[in-house]
Structures are given as C-alpha cells and as structure tokens.
Amino acid sequence: DHWQAPCVLDLEIWLIFSASAVSGVVGSVMCLPFDNIKTKLQRMKAGPDGKMPYKNLLDCFLKSVKNEGVAGLWVGLPTFYFRVAPHAGITLLVQDYLTDFVKRARGKH
C-alpha cells in the first residue's frame, strides 16, 4: 500500500511514439510530391518519336499538375507514410537513447 511513482519510461516511449507518428505525417506530406516527381523522372522512357516526356524537374512538376491535378502529387500517401513513420520513430528513439547515454557518461567524469 505504498505510493509508487509512475513509470517514466512508459510515458517517454508513448511520447516518442506519438511524436514519430506526427513527424511521419508531416514528413510524408512534405516529401511525397518531390518523391513522386523524382520517380517519374527516373522511370521516363523516350516516346515513339524519340523524345523524352519531361525536360527537367520543373517541366515534370508542371505537366504532372496539369495532367493529374495538384492532389496527384500526393498519390500513394498512405503507403509512403507507413514507409517513413517507422524511420522517424527509430530515429527519435535512438536519438533520445544516445542523448541520455552521453549525458550520463559526462556526469560520471
């Protein structure tokens, strides 16, 4: 029947998980248009007339928006999110662990 402090580690993991989920959403929304344009440039092949469909990054962007609309820049967002979010979570967990490790190591010296 004694008072026990809440487990800080559980709270920290929950906060890191939440932060990584938000970070994954923001990162996905910001990066996916560039990733989609990059993929179109990488996959482009010359047409029957021998001309490439895009001249450069800006041309690809403008033609994509014209043909698919602005929302077309975010095609594949759910898949992209589930690829990026674990990366964000692992990065935040490792960064917090290493920061804590270095602080403790410096405190011992």
N, C-alpha and C positions, 0 to 999 in steps of 0.2 A: 503494500500500500504506500510506497514512496513515489514521489514525483519523479518522472523521467523526462529529460529534455527530448524534444522531437529530433528525429534523425536528420541531421543537416545534409548528409549525403543524398538521401532520397529527394529532398527538396531541390538540391543542386542539380541532380540528374533530370528532374522534371522541368526545371527552368531551362537547362541546356537543351533538352528535347524540344521544348516549346520554341525556344529561340532558333533552333535549327530548322524547325518547320516553317517559321516565318521567314527566315533567311532563304530557305529553299524556294518559297513562293516568290519573294522579291527578286532573287537571282534568276529564277526561271522566266519571269515576266520581262525582266530587263535584257536577258541574254538571248532568248529564243529567236527574236527577229534576226539578229546577227547570225545565229547558228543556221537558221533556215536559208538565209541568203548565201552563206558560205557553202552549204550543202548543194544548193542549186548550181553555184559556180563550179564546184568540184565534179558534179555529175554531168555537166553540159557536154553535149556532143554536137558536132557540126551537122547542119541540116543537109538535105539533098543538094542544095546549091553550094555547099561547102562553107557556108557562113555559120559562125557561132551565134547562138541565140542572145548572148549578152556580151557587151563590150568591156564592162568593168563592174565594180561593186555598185556604184550608183545607178547604172543602167539596169542592173538586175533588180535592185530595190524598186525603182520606178515602174518597171514592167510588171513586177510581182504585185505591187499595189494596184496598178491599173487592171490587171487580169483577175486577181483574186480578192481585191479589196484589202483594206487595212487589217481586218481581222485575220486574213490569210497569213499574216506574219507570225501569228501565234498558233498555227496548225501544229498539233502534236503536243500541246502544253501539258496535259496530264502525264504522258509518257516521259517528257523531258523533266517534269517536276520529280517524278519517282526515281529518276537517274541522278538528279542534282541534290535532292534533300538528304540522302544518306551521306553524301560527301560533306555537306555543310555540318551535319551532326557529328561526324567523326572528327572533322577539323576542330569544331568547338570543344569537344571532349578532350582531345589531345592537347589543344592549346591550354585549357584550364588545368589539366593534369601537370603539364610541363611548367606552367607558371607557378603552381603550388609547390612543385618539386624544387624549383630554383629558389623560391623564397625560403623554403625550409633549409635548403643546403647553405644558403648565405647566412641564415640565422645561426647555424652551428659553428661557423668560422669566426 
